[in-house]
Every structure is written in C-alpha cells, then in structure tokens.
Amino acid sequence: MSAPRVSFVSLGCPKALVDSERIITRLRAEGYEIARKHDGANLVVVNTCGFLDSARDESLNAIGSALSENGRVIVTGCLGAEPDVIREKHPNVLAITGPQAYESVMAAVHQAAPPSHDPYVDLLPPQGVKLTPRHYAYLKISEGCNNRCTFCIIPALRGDLVSRPAADVLREAEKLAKAGVKEILVISQDTSAYGIDIKYQASMFGDREVRAKFLDLSEELGKLGVWVRMHYVYPYPHVADVIPLMAEEKILPYLDIPFQHASPRVLKNMRRPAHGEKTLDRIRSWREICPDLAIRSTFIVGFPGETDDEFEMLLDWLDEARIDRAGCFKYEPVRGARSNDLGLEQVPQEIKEARWHRFMQRQQKISATQLARKVGKRLPVLIDEAHGTSAKGRTKYDAPEIDGSVHIQSRRPLRAGDVVTVKIDRADTYDLYGSAV
C-alpha cells in the first residue's frame, strides 16, 4: 500500500513557518509523503496568515486554489481562529484549526487520509523536517504575546506568552548545529520577554541548570559555534545585558527591534513600550559597547491621529538613530484591532502613501551611508546561493529574506552554506559587492 500524500502551503511569518515544519515533521514521522503539487495528493494542508487584510486575502485565495486543484483541504494557522470567515468563502473545506493546533491538524489528516506507517522506511533526521535551506533554521522560543498593541490582533489569534523551557530550546538548537546548520534565527512574538510567564524557571541542560531568560539563553546559544541572530526584540532596559555577548562575538551583532514610531503620543496610542528619546539613548549606549551593532526595525506610517509634525519627528529620529535596515508599512485598519475604536482621525490614503515614500527615501540614504562604510573591509559571508564562481550571501549584519545581500565573485567554486571571507569592493542602497579572498 502506497503512503498517503499531503501537499502543504505555508503562508505568513517565520513563526508560522516553524509551525509548518512541526506539522510536516509529524506527518513524515507517521509515514505520509509530502507532495510537491496539489494535483495527485490525497489532501492539502494550508497554514494561513490572518494579521493584515492583504494576508487574509492571500490565505483565502490559497485555500481556493487548493480546493480547485485538489478538492480536499484542511486549514490551519492564524486565519483558522476565524472559521466563519473561511466557511463563508469556502464552505467545502474538510476541517479548520487555529494556530499551533498541531494535534487538531493531525487528527483531521488522520480522518481524511489514514496513515500507513512503515517503521523500516519512515526514518526522520533528528532535527526534524525543515522548510528553510540546510544552512539556516528558525528557532522558536515561545508562543503568543503579553503586549496589547492597539494595531495588532496576534494575542487574540495566538494567545498570551507561553515560553518553552530553556533546556527544550537548547536541545533543539544543539540538534540543528549537529545537523550542519550554520545560522540559527531566534524568533517569537517578543523575544526579550522570554521566560517572564514561567518566572524564568531553570531547567537541566547537560550538566547544568539554565534559566528561561533572554540573557541566559543567549549565553548558552553563543556556545554552539554557529551564527545566532536575535529577532523580534522589544527595547526593554535588560536588552543591554546581551550587547556585551555581541561585542565578544558570542552571538551576532544584530538586533531586530520593531520600534514602529518615534512620537511619544503615537507610541502611547499604539500602546507600545518605550519612549522615542529613551530609545535613542539606549541605541547610543548599545553602540558604545558594540560599535559593530546592526539594527533592523519596522515602522508604521499613517497610524490614526498621526500629524505632519509627528511624521517629521519620525524622520528626524531615523537620521539620529541610523537604523541599518528598516521596513515601513502603511497603517491598515485590521479587523478586530482596538486602534479602530480609539476615536482618532483616520489619515487619508494619499497622505499615507506620500509619507511612506518619504520614509523610504530617507531610509535609503541612511542605508547607503551605512553600507558605504563597509567598502574596503574583509567580512565573513554566509553563502545562500552559489552558481559556480559567482554567489550571493549575507554578512553578520543581514538576515535572510528581509535584509540585503552580498554579491560575490570568486576564483574557486562556492557552495551554499559555506562561510567565506569577502573583500567588499562597492556598495549600493541595499547590497554589497565583493570578491572572495
């Protein structure tokens, strides 16, 4: 009897990608084959995103495509927390589960296509099945979020913060390193709040106890001998404790911090932690300890009530902060978000558009200036794609998918996953260009 085949669609952020990896690992462990196409599979699992209206539309379209190409569809993920929305558009889906509902997904799969497990054939790598390239992997340290930002519905979709014990996280990281992963990207909804829900409880890892705390986890991950990159960090005061580890090259000199704005009033209306001025002081003090530090961030323009002066304050703050990499979103009134009910005046779409363009132009200048400082330096680069003697990779200052690249020429063939030294010859707005030495 041939093994049942499951086609899989994974949408949304890296945290959803980790959920997909966990489900696929379970499917493979139970003898299911993962099909590359919907056509010919026994069923399709669609892991959805529901954060923005554009993401909801993409998820609903993906469900529709799966139904038309296959007909047997199980829906999971963030949009699964709103089954009525899905059933209204697609009443014929087999089952709907919410985010992180691995058991419910597996139960629905079992019902639709019972497994035919063969213990002699169904062998899994110890690190599980990964959807990223072999040389990097996402490491999720917690689920949910305790923050109540008014523009965000993540806590409603994924619940409050639930931290994994430090030993569980470190065992997974150790398996990844042993499997040849060169870069571990630490992710969660709020990485710097890690462990607060379990009162930083210690757990046994090897011969020692490790607390479930941002600093302690960073120290232990820094011993694995791989690149460790911190994502989704809030600018709390205790983040400063981790900066010396970056200066000592234990973990990468990189912080992904979603600042969102600089105006105190806008931040207050967003219910975001930290005040713009204090944040600038913190950034200065971090760079005093680790001058090499790269900061990536995301911002929202056109939040309800944002004035011209407050937007200008954001541009001035950008100049002062010298953020290395920044993404900018035009505010969307997400269904269910409390920002819709604050009684603040909506910013017209054309003003949002104009502010977004001005923000991106300002950030492009900052990015170009920051990158120009790297010309002439020799930097370690992790190769993401290789085509003989030309390749594309990333420095320690750039995360995959969202940041810039290094375009490399080499006298010898390069391979994805290699770490090579590259002399930087030139830079443009977002990327670097150089030669392997």
N, C-alpha and C positions, 0 to 999 in steps of 0.2 A: 504493500500500500504506500503510495507516494505521500510525502509530507504536505500538509495544507500550506498554501502560500498566502502571505499577507503583504499587501502593498501599504506603504506608510508615507504620510505627508506631515512634515514638521514645520510649523509656522511660528513667527514671533521671535522672542529674545533668546539669548544663550541659556537662561534659566529654563525656558520651555524645551530647548534642545536637550538639556540634561534629562528632563522628564522623558523625552522621546528615547534617549539612549537607554534609560532604565526599563522602559516598556519593551524595547527591541531585545534587550538582553534577556528579559524574562521569556519573550516569545522564542528566541533561539534556544534557550535552556530547555524549553518544553518541546523542541523538535519542529517548530514552524520554520518555514523558509521565508526570507524577505524578498519579495518580488520587486523588480525594477519598474514594472509598468502595472497600471490598474487592470488593464485588459488581460484576462487569463488568471488573475489572482482569485483566491476564494473570497476575500473581502478586503476592504480598505479601512485603515485607521487614519483619521485626520486629527492631528493635535493642533488646536486653534489658538489664536490670539484674540483678545477682546478689549484691548486697552483703549485704542482710538477708533473712531468710526471707520477710518480707512482700513484699519486692521480687521475690524469686524466684517467689512465688505469683502476683503481678500479671503477671509476664512469661509464666509458663506459661498463665495464663488468656487473655492477649492472643494467644498462639500458637493456643490452642484456638478462640478466636473467629474468627481469620483462617482457620483450617482449615475451620470450619463454614460461613463466608460465602464462601470462595473455593476452598479445597482445595489451592492451590499456594503453599507458604510456605517462604521462606528465613530462617533465624535467624542473627543475628549479635550481637555485644556481649558483656558480661561473663558472662552465663549460658552463652554459647556455649563458654566454656572448660570446661564440664562437659557434653559432648554426651550422656553416658549418662543424665543426669538428664532431659534433654529427650526423648531417644528412648524412655525408659521410659514417659513420659506421652503423647508424641505421636510414634509411630513413623513417621508418614507425611510428615514434613517433607522437603522436597526436598534441603536442604543445611544444615549448621551450621558457622559460622566463629566464631572468637574475637574479642575486642575489637581495634580498629584494623586489622583484616584486610581493608582496602579491596579489594586485588587479588582475594582469595578470594571476596568478595561479588560483585564484578563478573563473575568467571569463572562463578559459579553462576547469576547473572542471564542471562549470555550463553547458557548451556546451556539454561535453561528458556524464555527468550524472546529469540531472537537480535535484535540491534538493526537498525533500518532508518534509518541516518543520512542526513540531508539537510543538506549544508553550507550551503545557502542559507537554510535556515529555523532551524537549531539554533544560534542566537546566545545566548551567555551574558553576563550582566553581568560586568565584570572582577573584582568582589569575590566571584563565585560565588553559589550559592543559599543564602539564609539562612532559618532557621525562626523567628527572632525578629522582632518588629516592625521596621520600617525604621530607627527612630531609635536602636536599641542593638544591639550584637553582642558575642558572646563571642570572645575571642582566646586560643586555647590555645597555651602557650609550651613545653610539654613533655608527655611521656607517662610513665607509671609512677612509681615511688617507691622511694627507698632506705631509708625508715624501716621498722621492723618492729614496729609497734604490735601488741600481742598480740590485740586485739579485731578487727583488720582483715585482710581477705583480698585487698585491692587489689593488692599486689605479686604475689601468686600468680595473679591474673587478668590484670593489665596489665604485669607485669614491673618491672624496675628503671628508675630515672630515665633518660630519653633526652631531652635538651634540643634544641630547634630552634636553628639558628644565628640570632644576633640579627638579621642582615640579612633573613632569611626572615620572621621575626616582624614586623619594621618595615615591610617591603614590603606584607604583608597588612594591617597597621594603616593604612598610608597609603591603600591602595585603599578600605578601609572609610570613612575620613574623606572621601575624594573622592566616595564614593557617597552622602554625606549622613548617615552615622551620627553621632549626637551624643554617644554614650557607648560606650566600649569597656571591657568587663569582662574583666580578665586572669585566666585560670584555668589550673590544673594540679593535680596531687596535692600539690605542695609548691613554691609559687611562690618562696619565699625561698631554696630550694636550686638555683634555675635556674642552669645552666651548670657546676655542680660536676663533672659527669660528663665534660665536654669541656674541663676545666681553663680555663674562662672564655675560650675561644678567640675571637679577634676575627674579624669578617667585614666586608666592604666594603658600606656603605650610603651611596649617593650618593657624595660625595667624601671620606668619612671611614671610619675603622675603628671598629667598635663592639664592645666585649666582651660576651660572653654572660654578663652578671652582673645581678643584681637592680637594683642602683643605676643602672648604665649604661643598661639597658633602660628603667627608669622615667624617667630624664632625657630620653631620646630620645622616648618616647611623650608626655611632657609638652610637646613642641614642636608637636604636631599640631593644637592648638587645639580639642580635644574633651575631654569628661569622661573621665578614666581612673581606673578603680576596681580596687583590688587584692584578690583573693580567695585563700583557702587559703594564708595566710602563717603560717609557724611562728615562734614568738617567739625567734628567734636574735638574738644581740647586734648583728649587722650590719643588722638591720631599722631600727635607729636612724638609719642613714645616709640613709634615704629620707624620714624625717619632715620635714626642712627643705624638701623639694620640696612637701610638703603645706602647710606654713606659708606658702610662697611662691605657693600656688595653681597650681603646675605640674601636679600630679595631685590627685585628690580627697582630702580629709582623712578617709579611711575605711580601716580595716583589718579584714579578715575573718580571724580567728585562732581555729582550733579548740582552745581551751585544754583541754577535756574534763574537768578536775577541778582541785582545789586542794591536796588532800592529797599530800604527798611520797610516802607509801607507795603510795597508789593509782596515782599517776603512774608510779612505778617498776614496779609490777605491769603497768601498761599499756604500759610501755617508751616513755613519752612524753618528749620533750625538755623541759628547763627545770623549775625548782623553783618552787612557788607564790609564796614570798616574793620571790625574784628577779624573778619576773614582775610582781608588784605594783610593785616599784621601777622596772622598765622602763616600765610603763604611766605611772607618775608622771613619769618623765623625758621620755617622748614628749609628754605633755600640757603639760609646761613649754615645750617647743619649739613645739608646735602645740595651743593650748588648745581649738581647734575640733574636734579629732580625735574621730571616731565609731568605736567598736569594736563589731563584731558577733562572736559566738562561738557555739560549740556545746559541750554538756556531756553526760556520761553519768552517770546515777544508777543505783545497784544493781549496779555492777561487782562481780564475785566478791570477797568479803572486805571490802567497804566497810562500816565500822562506823557506828553512830549518831554518834559523835564526829567521824568523818571527814566525814560528810554535813553536820554542823553547821559544820565548818570551811569547807566549800564555800559555805554560805550567808553566813557572815561574810566570806569572801573576795569574794563578789559585792557585798556592801554597800561594801566597801573599793574594789573595782575600778571600780564604777559602769559596768558594761558596758551600752552603749546598746541593743543588740539581742541577745537570746540565745535559742537553741533548745535544747531538752533532750530527750534520748532515754532511754528505759528500756533498760537493757542487754539485748541479745539474744544468746544463745549461737550465733553464726553457725557453720555447718558449716565445718570446716577452720581455724577460728581457734585460735591457741595458748592464748588465755585459758581455753578449756575444759579444758586439761590442766595448769593451774598448781597444782592441788590445793587451791584456795581454796574456802571455803564459799560456796555459791550464796545470794544474797539472795532470800527468798521474794517471790513476785509481788505480794502485797498490800503489802509494805513498799516495793517499787519504786514501786508506784502512789502510795502516800502521799508518798514522797519527791519524786516527780515533781510532784505537786500543790503541795507546799510550795515547791519550787523555782520553779514558775511564778508562784505568788502573790508570792513575794519579788521576782522579776524584774519582774513587772507594776508593783509600787510604784516600783522603780528607773526603769523605762521612763517611767512617768507623770511622775516628778520631772524626768528629763532633758528630756522634751518640753515640760513647763511653762515651762522656761527660754527656749524659743523664741517664746513668745507675745509679741506686740508687735514682733517683728523683721520685717524685709523680707528674704525669701530667694529666690534663684533656684530655680525649679522646672521640671523637665523633664516635659512633659505626656505621659502614657501613653495616656489615653483622653479623648476630648472629645465632648460632646453639646451642641452649641450654646454657650450661655454658662455651662454647668457642665462641670467637668472633674475628672480625677483624675491626679495626677502624683507626682513624688518630688523631695525635696531632695537635695543632695550627700551627705547622711548616710544614704541609704537605697537599697539595691539592689533591682532588680525581682524579683518573685515571693516573696522571703523576708522583706523588711522592711516598714515601714509606708508609708502614702500621705499625700498632701496633697489634701484635698477643696476644690475651688476654685469660687468664683462670680466671674463676670466680666461687665462691661458689653458687651464685644465677643466675637464668636465665637472660640473657641480651637481649635487643631489639634494632633493627636498629633505629637510631635517638636518643638513649639515650646518654647523656654525663656523663661519669663515671671517677672517679679518678683511675689511674693505677700506681702501683709501677713498675718501669722499672727494670727488673732483668738482661737482657742482650741485646746486640745489634750485628748485623752483618753489612754487607756492606751497605744495604739499609733499613732494617727493625728493629723494636724494639720488644721486647718480655717482657710481664709482667703479673701481677696479679691485678685484680680489688680489691680495698680496701673499 
